[in-house]
């Protein structure tokens, strides 16, 4: 295998050109533990037990993570990057079964057993020889520990089972003499195995050595009595009697069952395009052999993630049945259960069972007349057959339950538009829409390669078809049937015609919406109402609380309805308790709400949703920012059921999930004559958008809000909107505009006597001037802020002001004053019982110690801050502190540890969608790599930092990324791009008034120019 893992011998990791025998035994145990469960998650606790038995180290999870990091590096080195996947408290290896030698060995052995059982000894023998080549000696060789020893025993037993299949084949071929030595050696290893003893007796007898055969029996009988106190089983006793009586050798041999005609009713079907992963999963899940106890066979329900008609469930099931046919020689049967057949009722269990029994050639006169009798007959028919049966388009568990075979080695594949639960032995495979490349390939397969060479247009067409296989086939069929059409013309019709749903059709099957109609008509009235109104949602998804507001139904009712819609696969759940629709189903839902609801009903639904958003976002903001600046107006009246947030973090998670919808609602209000609601939403979202880095969006929202409050003559609300606007403008690097907005806010606050707003405006002006490098002015504003805060007596706000003064003194180089204010801020936050802000101050104290040259002290304070913020802060704050901790280390000496911290933080920022801090982290990584002389990697990181900073309008970060990118390019000899980036950094820094950044970039530019030029 080009890439794979070997455990049948010493544990090894194989790449295309490299074999990694791994370093420590713990690494080999960890890799083996994951490889033997490849494709399945293994819990952290299980891995700890496998590594250390019952004597783990003091910090087992930390040690485990260290070994995981090593395995990741080794996988990356042999071309297996991304194979080791971490999820909640679990790890798994994303591998095919043939990439682990043990799984390949088991697959080949199972196929060989099936072929041997069906009489094909020659093919079975070939597969067993291929399997034997994978066995390289003692499995998990040299690995210590209880788990490794137990696993070795299991693997040896599986190896013995495969050897016994081979021996049975060789016995039937009459190769008795060749088998005696192998069987003798195996019996010494397994002295009480009666099947092995029987094979040795048969081989010896076949060689004419009757006495030896009888002697084997005597030895086994004596050993069984001595060790187990038992006599041989009936089979061995019977074999002994036959040998004693001189029976013909052929009568002693086990013969495979005779081959009978098997039903083959799979319909003709199209070729499968894509779906390799799903098909492999079905093959992997299918049990190739019945268990020794005759336990029930495998039931696979092909359920669609998108829940839509036309996703290709039936086609995949048919291809899987054909792929698995060699393992199931007793038949391949397809039965349409007709749950969504137009104009027909779903098959009753009685009708379905009658059809199945008749397929297996039961005469009509022998069929029972009652359901119980049919169930018993069907289960008896299938109990000893290895057949694959497709139960297509099932209505639900009640229809299916009587059709399941019970104890049978057969494979049952079920397809359904509904979620199937409560069935024994079921394994659910959720089938989604096609990836883009597979959808393009399907389109070209139907429409023809010669007319689909414009890949961009084809990609747009399949996107508009939602990557849904049926929709892709329909639009491709239209193109194929219209020789005069081009992909450009078809694309135009899909985007400018009567709507996609009308264009996605063909002559035989009609429009795609007909397939949706059948599912929609099976819903109750309340379910139809919710489905229709989902077409009016603002965001890509919603929770049950938002859906309740939108539909006007009680929350408890909506909870039941969304469960029913999920079961019917008309909505999806992309994240826990978040609900959405596939693209085409969303358009279908919008068409329904436009046709079936009045304009008044639609407008009321939108008003309810906006009202819910206002109530919920204000409540979330008060939970996250309890001390935030707010106008003196009552909170939004409680008209709707809100999510039960347990803490600020859960409220923040709700805002993150609803962000797109909330901002779309604000934009809708602005553009439809509802400026007050838009301004209220902007105010409620100000703190969240600031925390998450969405400054460009916030700027537009707050500018509109400030204009509205000015027009409405609501001075206090205008002042607060101007403060929010100034903050957003400052974060976008638009410092002069920010200064204007904040000075207007300051003047307005003084005019209406709003001391809190005045203090906040002064604070933001101080931050603005600090960003501009105007530290003296920043200090003046922060001193005034502290004066006002002291007058209010609010300890928390006093602590905040002192912390900001400490930061300003730190950058002025007055370390003594900075320490004094930081210490005072710590006391204030401890008195206010705000450990989160306490952690922020510790972070700043670490910066102070780092600047004073005491890296170890800085790291100690930062570690304390990390510990506190992991408990009290947001994931983002904890990640920021980790970045700062990495920044205190030295490169290249500590580069590996620095990069680990940066990568961990970067993963958090990416998960949160925090592009500003992701940009900062990428920049810091680039600086560390530059210091280590790895200039090419540094340039790549700075380029990524630049793109991220530009995407959120973070001008300050853009400046730094341009400057650092220019420095890295200069080291790589790219003088032209380097000079251009440095010049761009200077120009931008001058434009936004960032004096410190401008000065630093000019120093670099001067250094470039002073270097001697090559002749």
N, C-alpha and C positions, 0 to 999 in steps of 0.2 A: 504494500500500500504506500502511496506517495506521502501522505500524512496520516499518522495514526499512533496508537498507543498499544504496547505489547505487555501483557501480564502473564502469558503462558510460558513462563521462564523468568529470567531477570526482568524487572520492570524497566521499560525503555520508551523513550519518546522519539518517534521517527519523523523526519522531514524529508523533503525531496532529495536533498544532498547531504543530510547531516543526521546522525544518530546521537541523541543525548541520553547517556546512561544515568543522569542525574547525580546530585552530590550526596546528600545525607539520606539515611534510611527514612527519616520523617517525610522528606520530599517524595520519595518513592511510594510510601504508604498513602500519602494524601492523593497523589496522582492516581494510584490504583483504586482508592476508595471512590473517587469521582468517576473514573473510567468504567468501573463495573456497574455503576448506576448512570451511565451516559444518557443524556436526554431527560433525566429526572432530577428534580431538586433534592439535595441532601442537606439536612439541617446542620447548623453550626454545632449543636450539642452532639449529634451523631458523629460528625467528623472529629470532634475533640475526643470522644470515646474511642474511635478507631485509631487515633494517633497515640493516645496515652493510656488506654485501658481505663482502670479506675484510679490512676495516680497522675492527674493532670498537673501542670505547673501552677504557680501562684496566680498568673494572669493568662489563662488558657486562650481566651479570645484574642488577646494581643499577639500571642505566639502563633496562633492559627493564621491570623491576618498576615503575619510576616512570611509564613510558608506559602500562603496563597500568592503573595506578591512575587515570590521567587518562581512559583509555577507559571505565573503570568509572563514573566520575563523569558522563561525557557520556551513557552508556547510561542511567544512573539518571534523568538530566534529561529524557530523551525517553520514559520509560516502559519502559525495557529492563533494569530492575534484575534481577540474578541471571542475566543471559544469558551473561556471561563467566565461564566455569568453570575453576578451577585444579585440576589433579590432579598426580600425581607427575611433575614435570619437564615438564609440558605445559599448554597453554591451549587452550580451545575455545569457540566461540560456539554456544549452544543456540538454533538458529533453524530454522524450516521452510524448505524450498527456495524457496517463493514470497516469502520475506522478503529475499532477495538478488536484485537485478535480473538478474545474470548467470545464476543457476540457473534463474530463471523463464524467461529468454530461451532457455536450452538445452532446458528442458522443452517449451516451446511449439514450438521448431524440430524437436525429435525427434518430437513428435506430428504435426506437419505433414508431415514426411518419411514417416511411416508411413501417414498418410491418403493422401498423394499416391501412394505405392507401391501402395495398394489401389484407386486409381482415383477417390478423392474429392477432386478438385482444388479444388472450391469451398470445402469446409470447411478444407482445408489452407491455402488462400490467406487465409482469415479469420484463422487462427492466426498466420500469418507477418506479417500486418499488425499484429496485437496485439504480436508480438515486436518488430517494427521500432520501435514507439513507445517501447520501453525503451532503445533505442540512442541515446544523447545526444551522441555525438561520440567523440573519442579516449578509449579506456578508460584508467583510472588517470591522467587528464590531469594533467600537471605534476609527476608523481612521478619523482624521480631514482633512479638505481641500476640495477644489472644485473638484479636480480630483477624490478623493475617493467618494464624494457624487454623482458625475455624474456616476461613474462606478457602484455604488450600485444600482442606478436607472436602468441601463442597465441590470444588473444581475437579478434584481427583475422581469423585463419584460420577460426575458428568462425563469425564474422560472414559471411565470404565463402561458407562452406558453406550457410548459411541463404539468402543471396542467390541462390545457384545453384539451390536448390530452387524459389524464387519464379520465377526466370527460366525454368526448365523448364516450370512450370505456364503461364506467360504465352506461351511458344512454342507449347504445345499448343493454347492458345486463339487462336492466330493473330495476336497483338498484336506483329507484327514491328517496325513503324515506331517504336512507343513504346519498344521495348527497345534499339534501336541506340545512342542517346546514352548510356544507362546502361552498356551493355556496352563501348562505346568507352572510357569513363572507367575502368572496372574493368580493362580490358586494359592501359591505361597503367600502372596500379599493379602488375599481375601479367603482365608481357609474355611469360613462358614458360609460363603455365598453359594447357595444351592444351584442357581442357574448356571454359574460358572463351572461348578462341579459336574453338572449334567452335560454341558458342552464338552468337557474333557473326557467324560465317560464315553460319549458318542464318538468323539474323534479317535480315542484309543480302540474302541470296538470296531470302527470303520477300518482301522489298520490291521484288523485280525488279532488284536491284543485283548482278548476277552478278560483274561486274568487281571491285567492292569486296570481295565475299566471297573471290575468288581472291587479291586483293591482301593480304588479312589472312593467308591461308595462306603466301604468299611471305615476308611479314614474320616470321611465327613461325618458319618453317623457317630463315631466315637467322640469326635471334637464337639459336635453339637450337644451330646449328653454331658460331657465334662464341663463345658463352658456355659451352656445355656439351660441344661437340664431338659432338653427337648429332643424329639425324634425328627428325622427328615420329613419333608412335606410329601403330600400325596403324589405330586408329579415326579419327584426323584425316586420314590418307592416304585412307582409304575415303570419308570425307565430301568431300574435295577432288575425288575422282574422280566422285562422284555429281553434284556441282555442275558440274564440267567437262562432264559428259555431259547436263546439262539434266534431271536426274531430277525427278519431281514433289516438291513441297515436303513433303507429308505423309509421304513415305517417309524423309525426313531426321529426322523428329521421334521422340524416344524415347517409346514408349508404355508405360503401366503394365501389369503382368501382368493377365491376365483373372481375374475373381473366380470361385472354385469353391466348391461347397458345403463347409462346414467342420463337423466333428463337434462337437456340443454335448451333453455328457453330465454336466454338473454337476447333482447332485441338488437337489431342493427343500430349502430350509433356512430356519431361523428368522432373524429380523432380528438384526443385530448391535447390542448395547448396549455403549457404551464402546469401548475399544481404538482410539481415533482415532490415538494416537501410534504404536502398533504397525503399524496399517494404513498410516499415512503412511511408516513406515520401509520396509515392503515395496515400496510404490510408488516410493519414492526409490531403493531398491536395484535394482529391476528395470531392466535395460538396455533403453531404449526402441528402440534400433536395433542391428543387428549391426555389429560393427566392420568396417572396410574389409578386414582380413585374414581375415575369417570366423572369428574366435576363438570359443571356446565361449561359450554363453549363460550366464545367471545361474542358479545353483542356490541356493535359499533353504531352509534347514532351520528349521522352526518348532519350537524346543525350549522346554520350559517351565522357568522358573527353579525352580518348586516341584517339578517332576518328577512331577506327579500326573495321573492320569486325570481328565477332566472339566474341564480348565482352558480348553477352548475352542479348541484348535488347529485342528480341522477346520473349524469355523464361520468362524474368521478367514481360513483359506486360501480357502474358497469365496467369501467377500466380496471378498478381494483379487483373485481371478480375475475376478469380475464387474466390479470397478472398473477392471481393466487390460484388459478385453476390447477396447476400441477400438485399443489398441496391438498386439494379438495377434489379427489377424482370421482366422487359419487354423485356429482351433479352441479349445475350452475343454473339457478332458478330466479326469475324476476316476476314479481307480482305487484301491480299497480293498485294501491289501496284507495286511490281516487279521492283524497281529502279535499283537493282543490280542482277537481275536474269540472269544467263548465257544464251546467245542466244535469249533473249526476250527483247522486248521494254517495258519501263514502261507503266503502264495502263494510258490511257487518262482519263481526268475527266469524259467524257461521259460514257466510259466503266465502270469506277469505280462506278458511280452513278447508272447505270443500274443494276450492281451486287448488290448494297446495297438495292435498291428498290425491286428487285426480292427476296432478302433474307427476306424482311418483307412482302412477299406474295402479291405483286402487280402483277396482271396478265400482261403478255407480251403485250397483246393488249391494255392495258391502259397506257403504257409508252409513254411519249412525245418523239418527234423525235429531239428536239433541246436542247442545253445545258441549257438555261434559264428555259425551262419547266421542265427538270429533277431536276435542283436545287430547284425549287419551290415545286415539288412533294416530294423530299427527306426531305426538311425542314418541310413541313406539316406533313409527316409521323412521324417525330421524335419530333415534337414540344410538344406533351403531353405524350411522353413515357419516362420511366426511364430505359434506356438500356445502356450497356457498349459496345463501338465499338472500336476495335483495327484496326488502319490503319497502316499496317506494311510495313517497307522498303519504306518510302516516298522519292520521288526524290527531292522535294523542295516545297516552298510556292505556286508556280503557280499550281502545281498539287493538293495541299491540299485545297487551298482556297475555291473552289466550293463544297468541301465535308464537310465543317464544318457546323454544324446544326443551327447556329444562336440561337434564343431564345428557349432553350430546357433544361429540367432537366437531360438529358443524359450525360454520361461521354465519352469523346473521348480520347483514348490513341494513340499517334502517335510515331512510331519509325523511325529513319532515321540516315543514316551515315553523313548527312550534317547538319550543324547548321541551325536551323529554326528560322527566325525572321520575323517580319512584319505580324504576325497573331494575330487576336484579342483574348484576354483572355488566351494567352498561358502561361504555367508555365513550365520552363525548368528544367529537372533533368539530370544532367551530370553523366553518368555512366562510372566509371573507371574499371581497372582490379581488380581481386580479391585479398584481403589480403592473406598473406602466408598461414595461417591456413585454410581458406576457400578453397584455391587452393589445398592444401593437401587433404582436405576432399573430394573434387570433384574427384581428382585422385583416391583415394581409393574407392569411390563409383562406379567408372567405372571399375577399374582394379581388385577390390576385396581386402578385408582386409588381407586375408591370405598370399598374395604375396607382401604386401607393408608395412611390419612391420619395415623396416629400415628407420626411420623417416628422418635422415639426408640425405640419398640418395634421398628420395622422395622430400624433400625440395629443393635439388639441381635440380631435374628434373623439378619441377614446376617453379623454377626460370629461367631455361633455356627456358621454354615455355612462359616466360614473364608474368606469372600469368594470361594469357589470357584464358578465359574459353574454347573457341573452341580448342586452341592449347593444353590445358591440357587434354581435352577429347580425342583428336587425339592420343597423346602419350600414354595415359592410355589405349586406345583401342588397340594400337599396342602390349602393354604388355599383355593385356588380351587375344589377339588372338595368342600369341606365348608362349605356355606352357613351352618351354625350356628356355625362357629368364628370367633373374632376373632384379631387379632394377639397380644393378651394371652394367649389360651388356647394358641396355638401356641408362644409364648415359654415358657409354663409347662411344656408338654410337653418342650420341648428342654432345660430346666434341671432338671426334677424327675421325668422319666419314666425310661425304661429306658436312657437314654444317647442322645447325639446321633446316633450311627451308626445306631441302630435307628429313629430318628424321621425321618432324612433319606432318604426313599424315596418311590416311587409304585408304582402297580399294575403298570405295564408293565416298568419297569426295576429294580424291587426296591430294596434298600438301597444306599446309596453304598458301603458296604464291599465289595459284590460287585465293583465296579470295581477296588478295591484288591487284592482276593483274586487277580485274574488276574495282576497284576504280581508279587505276592508269590510265587505258585506257580512263577514262572519262575526264582527264585533257587536257588542251591546251598544245601546244608545249613548251611555256615558263614555265608553271607550272611543266611540266615533267622535264625540265632542272634543275630548282631549286631543285625539290625533289631529283633528282639523285645526284647532287653535294653536297647536305646536308650529303650524306654518307661519304664525305671527311673532314667534319669539325673536328677541333682539340678537342674542348670541348664538354661537354654534351649538351650545348645549344648555341645559337648565336642570335644576334640582326639583324635587317634588313640591317644595314650597312655592317656587316661581311658577310651576305649572298650575298649581292650585289657584294662584292669583290670576293667571292668564285665562284659565278656563272658567273661573267663577265657581268652581266646585270646592267642597270642604277638603281639607288636607287629608283626612283619613280616607276619604273616598278616592282621592287621587293616588294615594299609596297603593291601593288595590288595583287601580286602573293601570298604572305603569307596569306593575307586575304582569298583568294580563297582556299588555302590549309587548313586553319583552318575551313572554311565552309565545306570542304569535309572530315574533321576530319582525315587528313593524317599527320598533325603535331599538336603539343600541344603548349599551351602557359602557362607554369608553373608559370611565373611571368610576370608582364606587359612588353610587347614588347620583351620578350625572347622566343625563339622558339626551340623546340626539337622534337624528334621522340620517339615513344615507342621502346623498345629494339628490338623486332622482325621487326618492320618497319625500324629501323635503319639498320639491317642486310640486309633487302630487298633492301633498298636504296643503300647500298654498293655493293650488287650483281649487281644492275642495272648499277651503274657507272663503274664497272669493265667490264661489258659485252657490254655496249652501247657506251662507250667513249674510245678514243685511249689513249695510255700511255702518249703521248705528251699533250693531252687535260687535263688529270688528273694532270700532273706535272705543267702545266701552272696555273691550278686552285689553287694548293697548294702554288705556288710562289705568286700568287695574295693575298692569305690569309695571308701569312707571311709578305708581303709588307704592307698590311693593318694594321696588328698587330704592326709593327714597327712604322708606321706613327702615329697611334692612341695612342700607349703607350707613345711615346715621347711627344706628345701633352698633354696627360693627366698629365705626370710627370711635365712638365713645368707649368701647371696650378696649380697643388697641391704644388709643391716645386719651386716657381719662383726664389728663391735664392740658389738653390742647386748647388753643384759642378758639372761642365760639361766640357768635353774636348773641345778644340777649333776646332770643326768640324761642318759643316752646318747641320741643322735639316733634317730629312728624307724628300725627295721631296713629295709634296702633289699630289698623284695620285688617291686618293679615297675619297669618301664622308665620313666625320667623324660625330659622334654623336654631336649634338649641346649642349654641356655642358654649363650650366648657371653659374656655380661656381665650386670651387674646390671639394665640397662635391659630386656634380653630377659626376665629373670625377672620384672620388674615388669609387663611387658606380659602375661605368662601369668597373673599374679595378677589383673590387671584383667579379662582375658577370662573367668576362672573365678570371679570374685567372687560372682556370684549363686549359683552352684552350691556354692561353699565355705560360704557363709553358710547356705544351705538345709541342707547336710549337718550343720553345727553345730547348727542348730535341730532337725533330725531326731534327732540323738544325744541332745540334751537332753530331748526329749519321748518317747523310746523306751527310757529306762533305760540310756543309755550316757553318763553325765555325764563320765567320764574323757576319752573321745575328744572330747567337746564342749569340755572345758577345754583339752586339748592343741591343738585347732584354734584356739581363741581366743588362746592364747599365740603360736602360729606366725603368726597374722594381725595381731597387735597393731601392729607397726611399719607394715605396709602400710595398715591402716585409719586409723591416725593420719596418715600422709603424705597419703592421698587424701581425708581430710575426712569419713569415715563414722563420726562420733563417736557419734551416737545409737545406731546398731547395735552399735558397739564397747562402749558402756556396758552394754547388756543382756548381751552375751556375757561381759564380764569380771566382771560382778556374779555371774552364775551360776558362772563358773569359781572365783571367790574362795570362794563358798559350798561348792563341791565340795571344794576343797583343804583348807578348814577341817574339813569333815566327815571327810575322809580322813586328817587329822592330818599333812599334808605341808606343814610350816611354810614352807619356802623357796619352794615353788610358790605358796603363799597370799600371801606377801609380794610376789612378782613380779606376781601377778594384781591385788593391791591397787594397786600402782604403775600398772599399765595402766588400772585402773578410775579412779584419780584423774586421770590424764591425760585420759581420755575425758570424764569429768564436767566437768573444767575447760574443755575445748573446747566443751562444750554450754552453758557459762555457769552450770552448777550448782555454784557455787564453794564453798558451805558443805559440800555433800556431798563434793566433791573434797578439801577440807581434811581432813575426817574420815577418808576412805579413805587419804590419803597419810600422815597422822599414825599411823594404825594400821600402815601399811607400815613407817614409820620405826621405830616401837616394836618391831615384829616383827623387823626386820633387826638392830636392836641386840641383841634377845634371843637370836638364833641366831648372832650374830657375823659377819653377811654384810656386809662393808665395801662391796662394790660396790653392793649393793641399798640400803644406807644412803645412799651418795653420790647415787644416782639419785633416791631419795625426797626428799633435801634439794634437789636440783636442781629437781625438779618443784614442790616447795613454793615455791621462789624464783620460778619462772615464774608460779605461781598468784597469789602476792601482787603480782607485777608487773602481771598482768592486772587485779587489783583496785585498782591505783593505790597500793598500800601499798609504796612504793619502799624505805623504810628497812628494813622487815621482809624484803623481797625481797633486799636487799643482804646482810643477815645470813645468810640461807640460802645465798646464792651464795658468800660468803666461807668458810662451813663446808664447802661442796662442794669448793672449791679446795683446802682443807686436806687433806681426805681423798684427793683425786686426787693431790696431791703425794706423799702417803705411799705410794701405789701405784706411783709412778714411770712411769705410763703417759702418754707425751707427748701422745697424741691426746686422751685425756680431760682432761688438764691444759689443752690448748688450748681444748677445748669450754667448760670452766669459766671460763677467762679471757675468752672471747668473751661469755659470758652476763654476767659482771661488767662488761665494757665496755658492754653494752647498758643495764644498770641504772644505771651511773654517767652514761651519756649522758642518760637521762631524769631523773636527779637534777640535771642541769645542771653536773656536774663533768667538763668536757670534757677536762681534762688527764689525769685518772685513766682516763677512757674511752679516750683515745688510747694511753695506756701499756699497757692490757690488750689492746687490739686489736692493737697492734704485737707484743706477746708471743705472742698467739694465732696471728698470721701465721707467726712463726718456728716455733711448735710444729707447725702443720699442714704447713709446708714440710718440716720434719724428718721428719714422719710420711708424707710424700709423698701427702697427701690434698688435691689441688687443688680438689676440690669444696667442702670446708669452707673452704679458702683463699678461694674465691670468695664464700662467704657472709660472711666477715669483711670483704672488700672492700666488699660491699653495706652493711654496718653502718658502715664508715668513711665511705662516701659520705653516709650519713645524718648523721654527725657534722659533716662539712664543710657540709652544707646548713643545719644548725641554727646553725652559726657564721657563716652568711651568705655562704658561698663556693659559689655554685651551679655555677660552672664546674669547680671542683675536685671537687665531688660528682659531676658528670656524667662526669668523667674516670675516677674510681674505679668508677663504675657501668658504664661502657662496658667497662672491663677485666674486671669481674665477669661481664658478659654474655658476653664472648668466652670466658672460662674455662668458664662453666657450659654454654655451647652444646656444648663438647667433653666435659665431664666430668659435668655434672649431668643431671637429668631435664628433659624439656620443660617440666614445671611450674615447676621452679626457674628455668629460663631466662626463662620468661614472667613470673614474679614480679619478677625483676630488671628486665625491660623496663617493668613497671608502675611500679616505683620510679624508673626513669630518667625516665619521663613525669612523675612527681610532682615532679621537681626543676625542671621547666620552668614558664614563666609563662603564665597565661591572662589575656587573650585573645591576647597576642602570639604564642605558640607553639601555639595551640589545634589547628591542623591536624596538626602533627607529634605532639602529645600524643594526639589521637584515633586517629591511625594506629597508634601503639604500643599503646594500649589495645585497639583492635580486633584487632590481631594476637595479643596475649596472650589476649584473650577467646576467640578461635577455638581456641587451644590448650586452654584450660580446658574449653571445651565438648566438644572432641574427647575429652578425658580423663575427662569426667564429674566434674570437680572443681568442685562447686557453691560451696564456701566461697570459693575464690579468684576464681571468676566473680563472686560477690557483691561481693568487695572491689574488683574491677576496675570493675564497674558503678557502685559508689559513687564511685570516683575519677573516672570519666567525668562523673558528675553534678556533682561539685564543680567540675571544670574548666568545664563548661557554665554552671554557676551564676555563676562568676567572669566569664564572658563575657556575662552578661546574657541567656542563652538559658534562661529559667526553665522554660518548658513542657517542653523536652527534658530538662532537669535533673531535673524531677519524675518524668518517665517512667523515667529511669535509676535513680533512687532507689527507685521502686516495684518495679522488676525486682530490684534488689539486695535489697530487703526480702523479696520472695517467695523468692529463692534462699537467703537466710540462714535463713529460717524452715524451709525444706525440709530443712536439715541440722541444725537445732537450734542454730545458732551465735548465742547470745544477745548476745554482744558486738557482732557485726556487725548484728544486728537493732536494737540500741540506736542505733548510728550512722546506719543507714538511716532509722529513724523520725525522728531529729532533723533530718537533712538534708532529708528529704521535707517535714517541717513548714516548714523555712526556705524551700524553693522554693514551696510552696503559699501561704505568706504573701506572697511577692513577686507571685504571680498573683492576689492579692485573695481567696483562699479562706480566710478567717479561721477559719471553723468547723473544717474538716478540719485546718488547720495547728495550731490549738491542741490538738486531740484527739491528733495524732501526737506533739507535743512532750510532752504529759502522759503518753502511753503510754511514751515513751522514758524519762522520769524514773522512772515507776513500775517499769519493768523494770530500770533501772540500780540503783535502790535495792534491789530484790529480790535481784539477783545480787551486790551489793556492789561495783559498778563506780563508785567514787567520782568519778573524773575525768569519765566520761561524764555522770554525774548532775549534776555541777557545771556543765558546759558547757550541758546542756539547760536547767537552771534559769536561766542567764544569758540564754538566748534567750527563755525564757518571760517573764522580767522585762522584757526589751526590748520584747516585744509589748505588755505591759500598760502600759508607760510611754508608748506612742505615743498621740497625740491621736485620739479616736474621732470618726468622722463624725457630724454631728447627725442 
